[in-house]
Amino acid sequence: MTETGNKTDKDNSIGVVETQYYTYAGPGKEHNLESGEKLGPITLAYETYGKLNKEKTNAILALHALSGDAHAAGVHRDQDNVGWWDDMIGPGKAFDTNRYFVICSNVIGGCKGSTGPSSINPVTGKPYALDFPFITIADMVHAQRHLIDFLGIDKLLCVTGGSMGGMQVLQWVASYPERVRSAIPIATALKHSPQQIAFNEVVRQSIMADPAWREGNYYEYGQPEKGLAVARMIGHITFMSDQSMEEKFSRRLKTGRFSFGFDADFEVEGYLHYRGANFVKRFDANSYLYITKAIDYFDLSGGRLIPGGKAIDTRFLIISFKSDWLYPSYQSQEIVRLLKRKRVDATYCELSTTYGHDAFLIEVEEQTTLIKHFLDKTFNGYLVVSDHGI
Amino acid sequence: MTETGNKTDKDNSIGVVETQYYTYAGPGKEHNLESGEKLGPITLAYETYGKLNKEKTNAILALHALSGDAHAAGVHRDQDNVGWWDDMIGPGKAFDTNRYFVICSNVIGGCKGSTGPSSINPVTGKPYALDFPFITIADMVHAQRHLIDFLGIDKLLCVTGGSMGGMQVLQWVASYPERVRSAIPIATALKHSPQQIAFNEVVRQSIMADPAWREGNYYEYGQPEKGLAVARMIGHITFMSDQSMEEKFSRRLKTGRFSFGFDADFEVEGYLHYRGANFVKRFDANSYLYITKAIDYFDLSGGRLIPGGKAIDTRFLIISFKSDWLYPSYQSQEIVRLLKRKRVDATYCELSTTYGHDAFLIEVEEQTTLIKHFLDKTFNGYLVVSDHGI
């Protein structure tokens, strides 16, 4: 998740919202993880927007990216912290809360209210740190399924998300196809390429190179600030495009002249410093390690997205962005090709924005048009047979 | 500079070579730097290959990239450290040492025998560290001009280099056009884009975030190993392409299975670790800071490459690589457009390799064809009037 810095448009915002918490997998009922380890109890932070209809057929699950949280829309009471997808979720928006019931669930492994490495380990009474078990995208989705069960929803109208959110979308289809009427994976991939793994590994190395990381046991002392800031700066380069950086910063100098030293001379350097410093205040370093590794392990290529001869009736809308070089369009096209081979109803659209990977958060208008239309047709019960090849 | 890891083909290698040193700007004759500071004495490490002809018209100056050195071809006695451009410089090669006299000069600010931050400051008797004055690409080229004067060469047949080497090529033309008969800038740019600056700044932040950097005063204690290794890992991602990483590593695992931990699982991670650890042994952290900053400051756009109505008779061959996303082809095309507007003889070729930025070191065959032909025509005295638009 990256931050758009957008202000809420008060007239069509969902308004004040509250984060809720669901806890399960208590003593003796621990969740079995893909690694073979167990985790419990598990708390999931989540928010909901709009109302679930009587038939429970209007529920949409929105899933966040790497550093996101459950707060996707609206604001919290007495705060101005607009949700990360507020431009997309609300009355009349792409995910129209006048019509749909939107749920956003934070992932396990994170640090935004759900159980993760910074949570208290019930065995020791201290933060888990690296004793937290290794988690995968399938584990995250397994936990979300418990939440959806708890909310009494049998079949989700749609599962959607960008970047790692899109991986969770694909995992929902792989794990629980019968519970997903439609899926909108955005700016994502069936698996990380070696280049994507390489960026994540450098991010991890940057955190672990900081002596303040203390092999993960930093909770009494404070975050490994410098390593985590550098890690996030690397991320921010990959979230933007060459062109969007040129448009936003060009070679403008912070003070109008060269310092002939090692301070930030260029505005783009100041931007990276700001983003790095800001991130340290809001995100746990160990969570960054766990979640990036979960992303790198994720692989639904080959027969893993739709195993065997399984017929699934989930409809897909796949969106990518031309200037996104972190999750390039060819990776979305691989998803489309795989679905077509399995005769799954899939519509693909590449949007020609300059925003790079950040576009899934910023490029609102075109995404809204596509998504509104797609959801409308899905909600009206597959009235149109197929919509291949927009 | 990246490492090709190629073995010398003994049959057409230049063989055993020796690094030489030229020192000037002694007490009272210090070099005036662009920053307004002074530097002296200055030592330049350099090597030469082939023989200077009687007329002194066959000299080619080869300039290295960020972490390169004077050792461009052959091997040193009793060692097997092949020069960084050995595939391109030697008998019968692109820069044919049977015909031409090739000089490779290390840059000031570096740590490979030329004066830089790890050199002894004559005032204190200790390494300069951050007391080393700030240097620019123009300062590097100014020092090289002193070396060329010392070698008694009035006009260079050609100045060539890739990446930062290409920036020095452009700076030679901007500073001393009358001394450059032809120029071959490869995989380079008139100026860094904000994305390129951003990568360099993250590299610097990674070094400076390491407490072992000690504000630059680490020489008694050893390098800031962890920060410098992370910095270099970032570099190596940008030197390769998405496709070349896929071809070289794909998602292959080091041990055939996931570790469910934070060790290197994927081969690409192991590669980065190796490159990072190796770099720490061979390159000074402060030099990396100084040189990346010199690159970021470099800007010969607008009227700076060829000032005013100045007519220059330097011929250009500009080469870029399709898969190079660190120095994308549009940046080479900007050089070409600028030269054409000034009616300078310029030939441009984009080679369609998958190697990314590393191609200037690896993609030997096609570069050789282009360069041999271009040098041949240049050396034969402009027999052909123009060669626009290959």
Interface residues (C-beta under 8 A of the other chain):
Chain A: S35 G36 E37 L130 F134 K191 H192 S193 P194 Q195 I197 A198 F199 E201 V202 R204 Q205 S206 M208 A209 D210 P211 K226 G227 A229 V230 M233 I234 H236 I237 M240 D242 M245 E246 K248 F249 S250 R251 F258 F260 G261 F262 A264 D265 F266 E267 V268 E269 L272 H273 G276 L289 K293 D296 Y297 D299 W325 P328
Chain B: S35 G36 E37 L130 F134 K191 H192 S193 P194 Q195 I197 A198 F199 E201 V202 R204 Q205 S206 M208 A209 D210 P211 K226 G227 A229 V230 M233 I234 H236 I237 M240 D242 M245 E246 K248 F249 S250 R251 F258 F260 G261 F262 A264 D265 F266 E267 V268 E269 L272 H273 G276 L289 K293 D296 Y297 D299 W325 P328
